[in-house]
Amino acid sequence: MPTLRTSRLILPPLSDANWPGFLALRNNPNVMRFMGEQACENELRLKFESRLGGNVFAIYEAQGEFVGDIGLQISSQNAQEADVGYALLPQAQGKGLAQEALAAICDYGFTSLRLTAINAWVLAENLGSVRLLEKLGFKRTQVLEKAFQMDGEYYDDWVYRLER
């Protein structure tokens, strides 16, 4: 898997060296408030290891600071489609870094992996992510009312799609 680059970011394939950053992301309540319930370290380690060798990248600012991760999960039902997921540390949010990383991984998915569509699932309350997806041309295709449960509450899940 190649290392992806943008004007401000370096996105190498996720490796064992990224475990501390992955753990810090998944233990940050401001990051997890839109992603799911926080898990114990053993569960997080299993999730991390399942992403190694897949189409998952660490996100580093050009000066070398880890700020997040992003990845594509190829659909088990259609090898030409994938779901995208990303997470950035709070101090990296609001700077356009997620937009750069998402644009880079979509380009990678469409050109290198020959995908025809990329899907994203986002909680309706995650307005920053909704704006990001729409800015990059993703279209909302589905509203799943009260489909996601977190901390005993139900949330609407919105499905977005970007086609090649």
Backbone as a printed PyTorch tensor [residue, N CA C, xyz], in Angstrom:
tensor([[[  0.8440,  -1.1770,   0.0000],
         [  0.0000,   0.0000,   0.0000],
         [  0.8900,   1.2400,   0.0000]],

        [[  0.5370,   2.2190,  -0.8050],
         [  1.3780,   3.4150,  -0.8920],
         [  1.1550,   4.3620,   0.3010]],

        [[  2.0710,   5.2710,   0.4840],
         [  1.8720,   6.3940,   1.3890],
         [  1.2200,   7.5000,   0.5760]],

        [[  0.1030,   8.0160,   1.0630],
         [ -0.6040,   9.0910,   0.3740],
         [ -0.0870,  10.4270,   0.8990]],

        [[ -0.0850,  11.4440,   0.0360],
         [  0.3930,  12.7720,   0.4390],
         [ -0.5550,  13.8410,  -0.0880]],

        [[ -0.7180,  14.8790,   0.7240],
         [ -1.4430,  16.0710,   0.3000],
         [ -0.5140,  17.2480,   0.5600]],

        [[ -1.0030,  18.4540,   0.3670],
         [ -0.1370,  19.6160,   0.5810],
         [  0.3030,  19.7460,   2.0410]],

        [[ -0.5350,  19.2750,   2.9920],
         [ -0.1840,  19.4250,   4.4110],
         [ -0.0990,  18.1230,   5.1850]],

        [[ -0.3920,  16.9990,   4.5180],
         [ -0.4940,  15.7280,   5.2400],
         [  0.3400,  14.6280,   4.6050]],

        [[  0.7370,  13.7000,   5.4470],
         [  1.3610,  12.4490,   5.0230],
         [  0.4900,  11.3380,   5.6140]],

        [[  0.0620,  10.4140,   4.7650],
         [ -0.8220,   9.3280,   5.1920],
         [ -0.1680,   7.9780,   4.8870]],

        [[  0.6700,   7.4790,   5.7980],
         [  1.2640,   6.1550,   5.5900],
         [  0.2640,   5.0700,   5.9900]],

        [[  0.4340,   3.8580,   5.4610],
         [ -0.4180,   2.7620,   5.9130],
         [ -0.3110,   2.6080,   7.4360]],

        [[ -1.4140,   2.2980,   8.0730],
         [ -1.4350,   2.0970,   9.5210],
         [ -0.4470,   0.9950,   9.8870]],

        [[  0.3460,   1.2280,  10.9250],
         [  1.3390,   0.2440,  11.3640],
         [  1.3340,   0.1630,  12.8850]],

        [[  2.0700,  -0.8100,  13.4130],
         [  2.1570,  -0.9780,  14.8690],
         [  2.5860,   0.3060,  15.5670]],

        [[  3.3940,   1.1110,  14.9030],
         [  3.8690,   2.3660,  15.4980],
         [  2.7300,   3.3460,  15.7630]],

        [[  1.5770,   3.1400,  15.1330],
         [  0.4430,   4.0430,  15.2970],
         [ -0.4790,   3.6700,  16.4500]],

        [[ -0.1720,   2.5840,  17.1570],
         [ -1.0170,   2.1470,  18.2640],
         [ -1.2430,   3.2450,  19.3060]],

        [[ -0.2050,   3.9500,  19.7840],
         [ -0.4620,   4.9980,  20.7930],
         [ -1.4220,   6.0780,  20.2900]],

        [[ -1.3040,   6.4840,  19.0400],
         [ -2.2060,   7.4830,  18.4820],
         [ -3.6200,   6.9680,  18.3420]],

        [[ -3.7600,   5.7250,  17.8730],
         [ -5.0700,   5.0910,  17.7390],
         [ -5.7410,   5.0220,  19.1060]],

        [[ -4.9910,   4.6190,  20.1170],
         [ -5.5190,   4.5110,  21.4790],
         [ -5.9410,   5.8850,  22.0020]],

        [[ -5.1210,   6.8990,  21.7670],
         [ -5.4560,   8.2530,  22.2170],
         [ -6.7350,   8.7560,  21.5480]],

        [[ -6.8950,   8.4750,  20.2610],
         [ -8.1190,   8.8670,  19.5530],
         [ -9.3380,   8.1990,  20.1670]],

        [[ -9.2620,   6.8750,  20.3340],
         [-10.4320,   6.1050,  20.7960],
         [-10.6990,   6.2800,  22.2890]],

        [[ -9.7780,   6.8850,  23.0200],
         [ -9.9990,   7.1860,  24.4370],
         [-10.4020,   8.6370,  24.6630]],

        [[-10.5280,   9.4060,  23.5870],
         [-10.8890,  10.8120,  23.7080],
         [-12.4060,  10.9590,  23.5990]],

        [[-13.0710,  11.4010,  24.6700],
         [-14.5390,  11.5060,  24.6290],
         [-15.0460,  12.4760,  23.5660]],

        [[-14.2700,  13.5070,  23.2190],
         [-14.7030,  14.4390,  22.1830],
         [-14.6570,  13.8110,  20.7970]],

        [[-13.7780,  12.8470,  20.5970],
         [-13.7220,  12.1210,  19.3280],
         [-14.8260,  11.0640,  19.2990]],

        [[-14.9800,  10.3540,  20.3930],
         [-15.9050,   9.2180,  20.4290],
         [-17.3780,   9.6170,  20.5320]],

        [[-17.6770,  10.8580,  20.8310],
         [-19.0820,  11.2470,  21.0140],
         [-19.9250,  11.0220,  19.7670]],

        [[-19.2970,  10.9500,  18.5950],
         [-20.0290,  10.6740,  17.3520],
         [-19.7040,   9.3050,  16.7620]],

        [[-18.8210,   8.5420,  17.4280],
         [-18.3610,   7.2830,  16.8390],
         [-18.8850,   6.0430,  17.5530]],

        [[-19.1360,   6.1610,  18.8390],
         [-19.6010,   4.9870,  19.5670],
         [-19.1210,   5.0120,  20.9970]],

        [[-19.5300,   4.0120,  21.7140],
         [-19.1510,   3.9210,  23.1160],
         [-17.6690,   3.5930,  23.2290]],

        [[-17.0450,   4.1350,  24.2570],
         [-15.6320,   3.8550,  24.4650],
         [-15.4650,   2.4000,  24.9020]],

        [[-14.4130,   1.7830,  24.4110],
         [-14.1380,   0.3730,  24.6840],
         [-12.8980,   0.2700,  25.5660]],

        [[-12.7170,  -0.9090,  26.1530],
         [-11.5280,  -1.1310,  26.9710],
         [-10.3070,  -1.3020,  26.0530]],

        [[ -9.1310,  -1.2160,  26.6460],
         [ -7.9070,  -1.2570,  25.8470],
         [ -7.7680,  -2.5580,  25.0740]],

        [[ -8.1570,  -3.6850,  25.6580],
         [ -8.0520,  -4.9680,  24.9410],
         [ -8.9370,  -4.9860,  23.6960]],

        [[-10.1700,  -4.4620,  23.8090],
         [-11.0670,  -4.4000,  22.6480],
         [-10.5060,  -3.4600,  21.5830]],

        [[ -9.9480,  -2.3440,  22.0370],
         [ -9.3630,  -1.3920,  21.0850],
         [ -8.1640,  -1.9980,  20.3700]],

        [[ -7.3800,  -2.7730,  21.0970],
         [ -6.2110,  -3.4150,  20.4770],
         [ -6.6540,  -4.3740,  19.3720]],

        [[ -7.7340,  -5.1210,  19.6160],
         [ -8.2610,  -6.0310,  18.5920],
         [ -8.7600,  -5.2580,  17.3710]],

        [[ -9.4600,  -4.1380,  17.6030],
         [ -9.9200,  -3.3050,  16.4850],
         [ -8.7290,  -2.7730,  15.6940]],

        [[ -7.7200,  -2.3030,  16.4190],
         [ -6.5190,  -1.7680,  15.7760],
         [ -5.8600,  -2.8390,  14.9110]],

        [[ -5.6410,  -4.0170,  15.4800],
         [ -4.9780,  -5.0920,  14.7410],
         [ -5.7770,  -5.5300,  13.5210]],

        [[ -7.1150,  -5.4480,  13.5990],
         [ -7.9370,  -5.8370,  12.4510],
         [ -7.7840,  -4.8480,  11.2880]],

        [[ -7.3080,  -3.6550,  11.5920],
         [ -7.1310,  -2.6330,  10.5510],
         [ -5.7490,  -2.6860,   9.9050]],

        [[ -4.8010,  -3.3290,  10.5540],
         [ -3.4520,  -3.4400,   9.9910],
         [ -3.5040,  -4.2630,   8.7090]],

        [[ -2.8290,  -3.8020,   7.6920],
         [ -2.8130,  -4.5290,   6.4280],
         [ -4.0140,  -4.2570,   5.5520]],

        [[ -5.0050,  -3.5240,   6.0710],
         [ -6.1580,  -3.1370,   5.2650],
         [ -5.8870,  -1.7930,   4.6100]],

        [[ -6.9040,  -1.1830,   4.0980],
         [ -6.7700,   0.1220,   3.4460],
         [ -6.9910,   1.2350,   4.4700]],

        [[ -6.1760,   1.2020,   5.5190],
         [ -6.2820,   2.1670,   6.6110],
         [ -4.9550,   2.9100,   6.7260]],

        [[ -5.0520,   4.2110,   6.9020],
         [ -3.8850,   5.0790,   6.9260],
         [ -3.8600,   5.9220,   8.1890]],

        [[ -2.6740,   6.1380,   8.7030],
         [ -2.4850,   7.1270,   9.7640],
         [ -2.4780,   8.4950,   9.0900]],

        [[ -2.8410,   9.5270,   9.8420],
         [ -2.8000,  10.8900,   9.3140],
         [ -1.7830,  11.6780,  10.1270]],

        [[ -0.7630,  12.1650,   9.4420],
         [  0.2720,  12.9950,  10.0670],
         [  0.2880,  14.3580,   9.3940]],

        [[  0.4320,  15.4020,  10.1980],
         [  0.7180,  16.7020,   9.6120],
         [  2.1320,  16.6230,   9.0420]],

        [[  2.4420,  17.4640,   8.0690],
         [  3.7250,  17.3880,   7.3650],
         [  4.9210,  17.4560,   8.3030]],

        [[  4.7870,  18.1520,   9.4370],
         [  5.9050,  18.2370,  10.3850],
         [  6.0320,  16.9900,  11.2550]],

        [[  5.1820,  15.9860,  11.0250],
         [  5.3670,  14.6940,  11.6710],
         [  4.4850,  14.3960,  12.8580]],

        [[  3.4880,  15.2470,  13.1500],
         [  2.6230,  15.0070,  14.3000],
         [  1.4080,  14.1610,  13.9010]],

        [[  1.1900,  13.0470,  14.6160],
         [  0.0200,  12.1910,  14.3820],
         [ -1.2350,  12.9650,  14.7660]],

        [[ -2.2210,  13.0070,  13.8590],
         [ -3.4620,  13.7230,  14.1580],
         [ -4.7140,  12.8740,  13.9650]],

        [[ -4.5850,  11.6680,  13.3880],
         [ -5.7850,  10.8570,  13.1960],
         [ -5.5420,   9.6520,  12.3180]],

        [[ -6.6490,   9.0590,  11.8930],
         [ -6.5880,   7.9370,  10.9550],
         [ -7.8040,   7.9550,  10.0480]],

        [[ -7.6670,   7.2650,   8.9310],
         [ -8.7220,   7.2160,   7.9190],
         [ -8.5950,   5.9000,   7.1770]],

        [[ -9.7190,   5.3230,   6.7710],
         [ -9.6240,   4.0540,   6.0710],
         [-10.8410,   3.7340,   5.2360]],

        [[-10.6490,   2.7870,   4.3630],
         [-11.7060,   2.2560,   3.5170],
         [-11.9060,   0.7890,   3.8570]],

        [[-13.1560,   0.4020,   4.0220],
         [-13.4840,  -1.0100,   4.2190],
         [-14.2700,  -1.4690,   3.0040]],

        [[-13.6550,  -2.3740,   2.2400],
         [-14.3000,  -2.8940,   1.0350],
         [-15.5360,  -3.6830,   1.4400]],

        [[-16.6170,  -3.4700,   0.7110],
         [-17.8770,  -4.1620,   0.9870],
         [-17.7250,  -5.6600,   0.7620]],

        [[-18.2900,  -6.4460,   1.6570],
         [-18.2580,  -7.9100,   1.4960],
         [-19.2250,  -8.3590,   0.3960]],

        [[-20.1800,  -7.4880,   0.0230],
         [-21.1570,  -7.8550,  -0.9980],
         [-20.8350,  -7.3100,  -2.3880]],

        [[-19.9780,  -6.2670,  -2.4310],
         [-19.6310,  -5.6740,  -3.7160],
         [-18.2140,  -5.1230,  -3.6090]],

        [[-17.2790,  -5.8090,  -4.2370],
         [-15.8610,  -5.4460,  -4.1210],
         [-15.5300,  -4.1100,  -4.7680]],

        [[-16.4900,  -3.4900,  -5.4480],
         [-16.2400,  -2.1880,  -6.0690],
         [-16.7910,  -1.0360,  -5.2280]],

        [[-17.2370,  -1.3570,  -4.0110],
         [-17.7220,  -0.3340,  -3.1000],
         [-16.9980,  -0.4600,  -1.7680]],

        [[-16.8920,   0.6680,  -1.0660],
         [-16.2560,   0.6550,   0.2450],
         [-16.9320,   1.6880,   1.1410]],

        [[-16.8320,   1.4700,   2.4350],
         [-17.2440,   2.4470,   3.4360],
         [-15.9950,   3.1700,   3.9090]],

        [[-16.1020,   4.4680,   4.1140],
         [-14.9870,   5.2570,   4.6120],
         [-15.2550,   5.6390,   6.0610]],

        [[-14.1910,   5.6690,   6.8420],
         [-14.2820,   6.1310,   8.2180],
         [-13.0390,   6.9250,   8.5470]],

        [[-13.1840,   7.9230,   9.4170],
         [-12.0430,   8.7660,   9.7760],
         [-12.2490,   9.3270,  11.1680]],

        [[-11.1390,   9.6710,  11.7940],
         [-11.1690,  10.2840,  13.1160],
         [ -9.9560,  11.1930,  13.2440]],

        [[-10.1710,  12.3890,  13.7770],
         [ -9.0950,  13.3510,  14.0100],
         [ -9.1200,  13.7910,  15.4670]],

        [[ -7.9450,  13.9900,  16.0150],
         [ -7.8460,  14.5340,  17.3650],
         [ -8.4660,  15.9320,  17.3930]],

        [[ -9.0650,  16.3280,  18.5070],
         [ -9.7360,  17.6360,  18.5710],
         [ -8.8550,  18.8050,  18.1490]],

        [[ -7.5790,  18.7920,  18.5060],
         [ -6.7130,  19.9120,  18.1540],
         [ -6.4420,  20.0070,  16.6520]],

        [[ -6.7530,  18.9580,  15.9000],
         [ -6.5540,  18.9680,  14.4510],
         [ -7.8450,  19.2820,  13.6910]],

        [[ -8.9600,  19.3330,  14.3980],
         [-10.2460,  19.5710,  13.7480],
         [-10.4190,  21.0540,  13.4200]],

        [[-11.2210,  21.3260,  12.3960],
         [-11.5330,  22.6970,  12.0190],
         [-10.4520,  23.3940,  11.2090]],

        [[ -9.4800,  22.6330,  10.7200],
         [ -8.3700,  23.2130,   9.9520],
         [ -8.3680,  22.7530,   8.4940]],

        [[ -9.3710,  21.9850,   8.1000],
         [ -9.4100,  21.4700,   6.7340],
         [ -8.5820,  20.2160,   6.5190]],

        [[ -8.0100,  19.6640,   7.5950],
         [ -7.1700,  18.4680,   7.4510],
         [ -8.0030,  17.2370,   7.0870]],

        [[ -9.1890,  17.1190,   7.6880],
         [-10.0520,  15.9780,   7.3500],
         [-10.4580,  16.0370,   5.8850]],

        [[-10.6930,  17.2380,   5.3780],
         [-11.0510,  17.3820,   3.9660],
         [ -9.9130,  16.9030,   3.0740]],

        [[ -8.6920,  17.2900,   3.4030],
         [ -7.5340,  16.8460,   2.6120],
         [ -7.3810,  15.3340,   2.6680]],

        [[ -7.5000,  14.7730,   3.8630],
         [ -7.3320,  13.3260,   4.0230],
         [ -8.4380,  12.5620,   3.3010]],

        [[ -9.6760,  13.0390,   3.4250],
         [-10.8060,  12.3630,   2.7770],
         [-10.6850,  12.4460,   1.2620]],

        [[-10.2990,  13.6050,   0.7440],
         [-10.1170,  13.7300,  -0.7110],
         [ -9.0300,  12.7730,  -1.1960]],

        [[ -7.9470,  12.6600,  -0.4230],
         [ -6.8410,  11.7780,  -0.8210],
         [ -7.2660,  10.3190,  -0.8130]],

        [[ -8.0160,   9.9080,   0.2050],
         [ -8.3770,   8.4880,   0.2640],
         [ -9.4620,   8.1560,  -0.7630]],

        [[-10.3220,   9.1090,  -1.0830],
         [-11.3080,   8.8580,  -2.1390],
         [-10.6030,   8.7080,  -3.4790]],

        [[ -9.6250,   9.5650,  -3.7450],
         [ -8.8440,   9.4540,  -4.9790],
         [ -8.1370,   8.0980,  -5.0390]],

        [[ -7.5370,   7.7010,  -3.9230],
         [ -6.8790,   6.3960,  -3.8400],
         [ -7.8890,   5.2690,  -4.1190]],

        [[ -9.0550,   5.3630,  -3.5110],
         [-10.0680,   4.3270,  -3.6980],
         [-10.5320,   4.2180,  -5.1440]],

        [[-10.7710,   5.3550,  -5.7690],
         [-11.2710,   5.3350,  -7.1430],
         [-10.1800,   4.9660,  -8.1520]],

        [[ -8.9520,   5.4110,  -7.9350],
         [ -7.9010,   5.1320,  -8.9220],
         [ -7.1720,   3.8270,  -8.6480]],

        [[ -6.6510,   3.6540,  -7.4500],
         [ -5.8460,   2.4540,  -7.1610],
         [ -6.6850,   1.2110,  -6.8990]],

        [[ -7.7990,   1.3880,  -6.1740],
         [ -8.6320,   0.2200,  -5.8460],
         [ -9.7480,  -0.0010,  -6.8620]],

        [[ -9.8980,   0.9180,  -7.7920],
         [-10.9220,   0.8290,  -8.8460],
         [-12.3420,   0.7510,  -8.2810]],

        [[-12.5850,   1.4530,  -7.1900],
         [-13.9280,   1.4920,  -6.6120],
         [-14.8500,   2.3020,  -7.5150]],

        [[-16.1370,   1.9810,  -7.4580],
         [-17.1270,   2.7730,  -8.1900],
         [-17.9370,   3.6510,  -7.2430]],

        [[-17.9150,   3.3390,  -5.9390],
         [-18.6590,   4.1470,  -4.9730],
         [-18.0200,   4.0210,  -3.5860]],

        [[-18.0980,   5.1190,  -2.8410],
         [-17.6320,   5.1500,  -1.4540],
         [-18.7890,   5.6610,  -0.5970]],

        [[-19.0930,   4.9320,   0.4490],
         [-20.1920,   5.2660,   1.3480],
         [-19.6520,   5.7400,   2.6910]],

        [[-20.4090,   6.6030,   3.3370],
         [-20.0500,   7.0830,   4.6680],
         [-21.3050,   7.0690,   5.5320]],

        [[-21.1570,   6.6450,   6.7600],
         [-22.2430,   6.6100,   7.7330],
         [-21.9250,   7.6590,   8.7860]],

        [[-22.8530,   8.5330,   9.0620],
         [-22.5920,   9.6280,   9.9930],
         [-23.8240,   9.8790,  10.8530]],

        [[-23.6140,  10.1350,  12.1290],
         [-24.7280,  10.5020,  12.9880],
         [-25.2390,  11.8770,  12.5670]],

        [[-26.5440,  12.0420,  12.5450],
         [-27.1410,  13.3110,  12.1240],
         [-26.6030,  14.4840,  12.9370]],

        [[-26.2660,  14.2470,  14.1980],
         [-25.7740,  15.3070,  15.0790],
         [-24.3420,  15.7420,  14.7500]],

        [[-23.6270,  14.9680,  13.9620],
         [-22.2300,  15.2710,  13.6390],
         [-22.1800,  16.2410,  12.4490]],

        [[-22.5430,  17.4920,  12.7260],
         [-22.6860,  18.4760,  11.6540],
         [-21.3730,  18.7740,  10.9420]],

        [[-20.2510,  18.7130,  11.6530],
         [-18.9620,  18.9410,  11.0080],
         [-18.6860,  17.8980,   9.9420]],

        [[-18.9620,  16.6560,  10.2480],
         [-18.7350,  15.5810,   9.2880],
         [-19.7440,  15.6570,   8.1430]],

        [[-20.9770,  16.0060,   8.4510],
         [-21.9940,  16.1670,   7.4080],
         [-21.5400,  17.2350,   6.4120]],

        [[-21.0810,  18.3840,   6.9180],
         [-20.6140,  19.4690,   6.0360],
         [-19.4200,  19.0120,   5.1930]],

        [[-18.5060,  18.2900,   5.8270],
         [-17.3270,  17.7950,   5.1160],
         [-17.7290,  16.8840,   3.9620]],

        [[-18.5790,  15.9160,   4.2380],
         [-18.9960,  14.9800,   3.1910],
         [-19.6790,  15.7100,   2.0440]],

        [[-20.5800,  16.6180,   2.3810],
         [-21.3050,  17.3430,   1.3400],
         [-20.3690,  18.2440,   0.5350]],

        [[-19.3850,  18.8400,   1.1880],
         [-18.4190,  19.7030,   0.4970],
         [-17.6330,  18.9120,  -0.5460]],

        [[-17.3690,  17.6300,  -0.2500],
         [-16.6020,  16.7970,  -1.1820],
         [-17.4800,  16.0640,  -2.1920]],

        [[-18.7790,  16.3820,  -2.2010],
         [-19.6550,  15.8290,  -3.2270],
         [-20.4300,  14.5970,  -2.8350]],

        [[-20.2960,  14.1360,  -1.5970],
         [-21.1040,  13.0130,  -1.1390],
         [-22.5660,  13.4480,  -1.0810]],

        [[-23.4640,  12.5580,  -1.4690],
         [-24.9050,  12.8230,  -1.4320],
         [-25.5610,  11.9170,  -0.3870]],

        [[-26.4500,  12.5010,   0.3920],
         [-27.1760,  11.6900,   1.3860],
         [-28.1740,  10.8190,   0.6440]],

        [[-28.0850,   9.5150,   0.8670],
         [-28.9450,   8.5650,   0.1620],
         [-29.9640,   7.9000,   1.0700]],

        [[-29.7460,   8.0070,   2.3830],
         [-30.6260,   7.2840,   3.2890],
         [-30.5950,   7.9430,   4.6670]],

        [[-31.7470,   7.9330,   5.3180],
         [-31.8570,   8.3570,   6.7130],
         [-32.3900,   7.1520,   7.4940]],

        [[-31.5900,   6.6970,   8.4300],
         [-31.9800,   5.5510,   9.2560],
         [-32.3410,   6.0940,  10.6420]],

        [[-33.6370,   6.2500,  10.8670],
         [-34.0960,   6.8690,  12.1060],
         [-33.8300,   5.9740,  13.3070]],

        [[-33.2480,   6.5740,  14.3190],
         [-32.9810,   5.8970,  15.6000],
         [-32.3050,   4.5400,  15.3870]],

        [[-31.3690,   4.4870,  14.4580],
         [-30.7350,   3.2230,  14.0910],
         [-29.4380,   2.9540,  14.8470]],

        [[-28.8950,   3.9680,  15.5110],
         [-27.6040,   3.8080,  16.1740],
         [-27.7900,   4.0620,  17.6620]],

        [[-27.4070,   3.0900,  18.4610],
         [-27.5380,   3.2390,  19.9110],
         [-26.1650,   3.4560,  20.5320]],

        [[-26.1030,   4.4780,  21.4040],
         [-24.8610,   4.7830,  22.0920],
         [-25.2290,   5.3160,  23.4730]],

        [[-24.6030,   4.7300,  24.4880],
         [-24.8330,   5.1520,  25.8690],
         [-26.3240,   5.1970,  26.2150]],

        [[-27.0710,   4.2090,  25.7220],
         [-28.4820,   4.0890,  26.0590],
         [-29.4180,   4.9970,  25.2870]],

        [[-28.8890,   5.7900,  24.3660],
         [-29.7340,   6.6660,  23.5520],
         [-29.6650,   6.2390,  22.0950]],

        [[-30.7520,   6.5320,  21.3600],
         [-30.8120,   6.2100,  19.9370],
         [-30.6130,   7.4730,  19.1090]],

        [[-29.8550,   7.3250,  18.0100],
         [-29.5340,   8.4490,  17.1370],
         [-29.8720,   8.0840,  15.6930]],

        [[-30.1930,   9.1150,  14.9160],
         [-30.3960,   8.9070,  13.4870],
         [-29.0330,   8.7450,  12.8190]],

        [[-28.9630,   7.7920,  11.9120],
         [-27.7620,   7.5430,  11.1200],
         [-28.0550,   7.9850,   9.6990]],

        [[-27.1770,   8.7850,   9.1270],
         [-27.3340,   9.2110,   7.7390],
         [-26.2870,   8.4940,   6.8990]],

        [[-26.7100,   8.0310,   5.7400],
         [-25.8090,   7.3500,   4.8170],
         [-25.5310,   8.2780,   3.6310]],

        [[-24.2580,   8.4810,   3.3530],
         [-23.8150,   9.3090,   2.2360],
         [-23.0760,   8.4410,   1.2310]],

        [[-23.0750,   8.8980,  -0.0240],
         [-22.4540,   8.1180,  -1.0890],
         [-21.7690,   9.0640,  -2.0820]],

        [[-20.5860,   8.6660,  -2.4860],
         [-19.8560,   9.3650,  -3.5390],
         [-19.5800,   8.3390,  -4.6230]],

        [[-20.0250,   8.6410,  -5.8530],
         [-19.7920,   7.7210,  -6.9600],
         [-18.7280,   8.2790,  -7.8750]],

        [[-18.0080,   7.3610,  -8.4690],
         [-16.9060,   7.7470,  -9.3790],
         [-17.4450,   8.4890, -10.5850]]])
